[in-house]
C-alpha cells in the first residue's frame, strides 16, 4: 500500500475546523469545514458528490472543475452556503454560534452522496448519486445537484446531526435518536448499526448532541 500526502490550501486566515470522509473502497470523497464556515471538497466527483456546480444548472448542466472527475486538491464550494441562505435569509446572523458552524451545522458523506445540515437545524441539502432514494427527494434521480431534501428536512422538530452510510441517509434529533431516513437503511444490512453508532459517537464528541 502506498500513500500520498497532499497539501491543503485554504483561504488566508482560515484553518480547518471539522473534517469528514466517505465513499467506497474504489472511490471516496472528503470535506472540510473551515473556521469561517466555508466548505471544501476533494476526491471522487463521478456522481457530482462534491457539488461544485451551481444548483441552478441542474445535474445535466454540471461542469466538472478542470474537466476532472477526481479532485486531488480541496476545492472551495461556492454554492452550498448561498443555497442554504436562500432557504433561510436569517442564516449566519447568530453571532453567539461557533463561526465554523454559522451556516453549516453538520456534514455526512455516504458512498457516492453528500448530506449538509443547515445551522438552522431544519433544512437538509443533499446531492450526488440518488438512485437508491438516499437523497430523500420527491423522485429518485440517478444524479442530482444540490437540492433541499424533502424527506430529511424538518418543519417541526430540530435536527442535531446527519449520518450517511453507503446508500443510506439518516438525521438525528437532540437526543441522538433517528428522526428520519432515506435510501437503503435497513438495520439488517451488514455494518449499518455499527455505522449508526459511530455517527452518534461523532455527534456527541463534537457537541452536536448531549
N, C-alpha and C positions, 0 to 999 in steps of 0.2 A: 504494500500500500504506500502510495506517495502522497504528500501533502504540499499545498502551495499556500503561502502567506501573502495575502493581497492587502494593499493599503486601503484604508477607509478615509476618503476625503469628504468632509462636511464643510458647510459654510463657516467662514471665520467667526469665531466667538461661540461656536456650537460644539458640544460634546455629546456623546451617546448617553441616553438616559435609560432606555429599555431595548432589549433585543429579542427577536422572535425567529423561529426556524420551522420549516415544514417540508413536505414533499415525500416522494417515494425514493427507493434505492437508486433508480435510474435517473432521477431528476430531483430538483429541490429548489426552494427559494427562501430568501431571508429578508427580514425587515428590521429597520432601526427607527426608533423614535428619539429625536434629539431633544436637547434641553429647551429649545424654543417651540417645541410642538410640531416640528416638521417630520414627515415620514419619508424614509428612504428604502429602496428595494434593490436586491440583486438576485442573480441566479436564473433559473429557467422561466421563460416568459411564453412558452409554446402555447399555453391556453389563456394568455393575457392575464395571468395571475399577479403580475406586477402592477397592473392598472396604470400604465404610463401613457395611455391615450385618453383624450377627453371623453367624458360620458356622453357629450352631445354628438360625438362622432359615431357612437354605437359600435358594436363589435365588428361590423362589416367595414367600418371606416378606420379601424385601428391601424396605426403605423408603428411598427417595431423600431425603437430608437436605434439609429445607425444601421437599420436593416438586420439586426441580430436578434435571434430567438433566445440568446443567453447573454445576460449582462454580468460581466466579470467585476465591474466596479459598481458600487452603490450609486443608484440614480435617485435624485430627489423627485418625489411625486408631487406635481404641481396642481393636481386636480381634486384629490380627496378632500382636503380641507375646504376648498371652495364649494364642493358638493354638500358637505356637512353644514356649512354656513348658509347655503341656500335653503336647506331644510329647517334650520333654526337660526335666524338672524342674530339672536342674542348670544350665540356661542362665542366663547372667548372673553366675555365680559367679567367673568368671575376671577377677580384678582387674588382671591384667597386660595385658589386652586394651584397645585403644583404646575408650574409653567409648561412642563413637558406634556401635561395631560389637559391643557385648557381647551383643546379641540378634540383630541382622541383619547378616550379612556383606556381602551384595550384593543389588542390585535391578536388574531389567531390565524395560523396558516395550515390549511389542510393539504391533501395530496396534490391537488392542482388548483386550489381556490384560496381566496383570502376573505377574511371577515374583519370589519372595522366597527368598533362600538364608539358612538359619539360620546363626548363628555356630558351630554345631557341625559345619558343613561336610558334613552328611549329609541333613538334611531340607530339602525344597523345597516351598514353598507356591505354588499358582497360583490365579488367579481371573479372571473376565471372560468373554469370548467363547471358546467351546471347540469349535465345530462342525467345525473342521479338525483336531482332535486336539491342538492346541497346548498344552493344559493338562496333557497326559500323565496323565489319569485313566483309570479302568478302562473308561469309556464316553466318548462324545463329546457332552457336553451342550451345547446351544446357548448356555447361560449357566450359570456356576457361581459360587457364593460361595466364599470362601477354603477350600481343602482341600489336604491333603498329596498331592503328585503322585507316583503310583506309578512312572511311567516315568522321572521326572527325579531323584527321591531316590535315595540310595545307601546300601547296607548294608555295603559292604566297601572302598570307595575314597573318599578325600576329594574334595570338590568345592570348587574355589577361587573360581569366578566363574560367573555366569549371563549368558546373552545372549538377546536377543529381536529378531526382525525380521519384521514383518508377521504371518503365521500360524505362525511357527516359534519354537521354544524350544530352547535348547542349554545344556548345562553343560560347563564346562572343568575339567580336572584341574590338579594342581600345576605341570605343565609348559606349561599353556595349550593342551593338545590337547583335542579334542572327546571328552567322556566319554559323553554321552547326548544324544538329541534327540527332539523330539516335534512333530508337526504337519507342515506343508509346508516341509520343509527341504532340498529338492534344491539342490545346488550349481549346477545348471544355471539356476536361476531368476536373472533379472537382478538384479544388485546383492547377491546372497546372500554371495558370497565377500568382497566389499568390506565388507559389514556385519559379517561374522565377524572380518575383520582389524581393523576399528575397535574391536570388542568386546575383542579380545585386547590391543590397544594401551591401551585404557582400563583393563583389569585390571592391566596391567603398570605404567602410570603411577600408579595408586592403590595399588600394593603388594600386590595380591591374588595375583599370580603373580610369580615371579622375573624 
